[in-house]
Amino acid sequence: MTEAGHVVVGLLVLAGLIGVLIPFLPGMLLIVGAALWWAIADGATAGHWVTFAIVALLCAAGTALKYVIPARTTSGAGASRVSMFFAIALGIAGFFVIPVIGAPIGFVLGIYLAELRRVRARAQAWTATKAALRGVLLGVLIEFTAAALAAGAWVLGALNV
């Protein structure tokens, strides 16, 4: 692979890191796809495949943990699964109504309205909403950390191969 090819792969990895923070870019998929392209195009040696495997494992672990840990945090604060489903549905709808920023607005509105309907108390609904927000932020932090580690693994692999 030429230096220009490495630059393109690096830019794709950087776009993946940004994609973790911006909802409309598939961040982890960009990173894994760029690492796979690099492994194949750069010679497909054992070092390439080890690097790709590390990148893929970090991205898979980050993706799994970004859902599991925040769900436990939110459920522990009293938010029901139905409320979370409603919040996710409104978050998706919000994304299309108000591109990019509509997803978080819809999510927050969804969890608050669903919890308000369920418990009939504003204070409890707001407590569950704050817990859901902490859970989502924790999920983004987990995913970004995994993506940054995967990007770092690719950089180290690209420098050492």
C-alpha positions in Angstrom: 0.0 0.0 0.0 1.3 3.4 -0.9 1.6 6.3 1.6 -1.5 7.8 0.1 -3.3 4.6 0.8 -2.2 4.7 4.4 -3.4 8.4 4.7 -6.8 7.4 3.3 -7.1 4.5 5.8 -6.0 6.9 8.6 -8.6 9.4 7.5 -11.3 6.7 7.6 -10.2 5.7 11.1 -10.4 9.4 12.1 -13.9 9.6 10.5 -14.8 6.5 12.6 -13.7 8.3 15.8 -15.8 11.3 14.8 -18.7 8.9 13.9 -18.8 7.6 17.5 -19.7 11.1 18.6 -21.9 12.1 15.7 -25.0 9.8 15.3 -25.2 9.6 11.5 -21.7 8.1 10.9 -21.2 4.4 11.6 -18.0 5.0 13.6 -17.0 1.5 14.7 -17.9 0.0 11.2 -15.6 2.6 9.6 -12.7 1.8 11.8 -13.1 -2.0 11.4 -13.7 -1.6 7.6 -10.6 0.6 7.2 -8.5 -1.8 9.2 -9.7 -4.7 7.0 -9.0 -2.8 3.9 -5.5 -1.9 5.2 -4.8 -5.6 6.1 -5.8 -6.9 2.7 -4.3 -4.1 0.6 -1.0 -3.8 2.5 0.1 -7.3 2.1 -2.0 -9.5 4.3 0.8 -10.7 6.5 0.3 -12.3 9.9 1.0 -8.9 11.5 -1.7 -7.3 9.5 -4.2 -9.9 10.5 -3.2 -9.7 14.2 -3.7 -5.9 14.1 -7.0 -6.3 12.3 -8.2 -8.9 14.9 -7.2 -6.6 17.8 -9.1 -3.7 16.1 -12.2 -5.8 15.5 -12.2 -7.2 19.0 -11.9 -3.8 20.6 -14.7 -2.4 18.4 -16.9 -5.5 19.1 -16.3 -5.2 22.9 -17.0 -1.5 22.9 -20.2 -1.9 20.9 -21.5 -4.6 23.3 -20.5 -2.7 26.4 -22.0 0.6 25.2 -25.4 -1.1 25.4 -25.1 -3.4 28.4 -23.6 -1.0 31.0 -25.9 2.0 30.3 -28.9 -0.3 30.3 -28.0 -1.6 33.7 -27.4 1.9 35.0 -30.7 3.2 33.7 -32.7 0.2 34.9 -31.0 0.5 38.3 -32.4 4.0 38.6 -36.0 2.8 38.0 -36.6 3.4 34.3 -38.6 0.6 32.8 -37.7 -1.3 29.6 -40.9 0.1 28.0 -39.8 3.6 28.8 -36.3 2.9 27.3 -38.0 1.5 24.1 -40.2 4.5 23.8 -37.2 6.8 24.3 -35.2 5.0 21.6 -38.2 5.2 19.3 -38.6 8.9 19.8 -34.8 9.4 19.5 -34.9 7.7 16.1 -38.0 9.8 15.1 -36.3 12.9 16.4 -33.2 12.2 14.3 -35.3 12.5 11.1 -37.4 15.4 12.3 -34.4 17.5 13.4 -31.3 16.0 11.8 -28.4 15.1 14.2 -29.6 17.0 17.3 -33.1 15.5 17.1 -31.9 12.1 18.3 -30.9 13.2 21.8 -33.8 15.6 22.1 -36.2 12.8 21.1 -34.6 10.4 23.5 -34.8 12.7 26.5 -38.4 13.6 25.7 -39.3 10.0 25.2 -37.9 8.8 28.5 -39.4 11.7 30.4 -42.9 11.3 28.9 -42.9 7.5 29.2 -41.8 7.7 32.9 -44.2 10.5 33.6 -47.0 8.3 32.2 -45.8 5.3 34.2 -45.2 6.9 37.6 -47.4 10.0 37.4 -44.8 12.0 39.3 -42.6 14.7 37.7 -39.8 14.3 40.1 -39.5 10.5 39.7 -39.8 10.9 35.9 -37.0 13.5 35.9 -34.8 11.3 38.1 -35.2 8.4 35.6 -34.6 10.8 32.7 -31.3 12.0 34.3 -30.2 8.4 34.9 -31.0 7.6 31.3 -28.9 10.6 30.1 -26.0 9.4 32.4 -26.4 6.0 30.8 -26.3 7.3 27.3 -23.2 9.5 28.0 -21.5 6.5 29.7 -22.3 4.5 26.5 -20.7 7.2 24.3 -17.7 7.3 26.6 -17.3 3.5 26.5 -17.7 3.4 22.7 -15.3 6.3 22.2 -12.7 4.7 24.4 -12.9 1.5 22.5 -12.7 3.3 19.2 -9.7 5.3 20.4 -8.0 2.1 21.5 -8.8 0.4 18.2 -7.4 3.4 16.3 -4.3 3.3 18.4 -3.9 -0.4 17.7 -4.2 0.3 14.0 -1.6 3.0 14.2 0.8 0.8 16.1 0.2 -2.1 13.7 0.7 0.2 10.7 4.0 1.5 12.1 5.3 -2.0 13.0 4.3 -4.0 10.0 
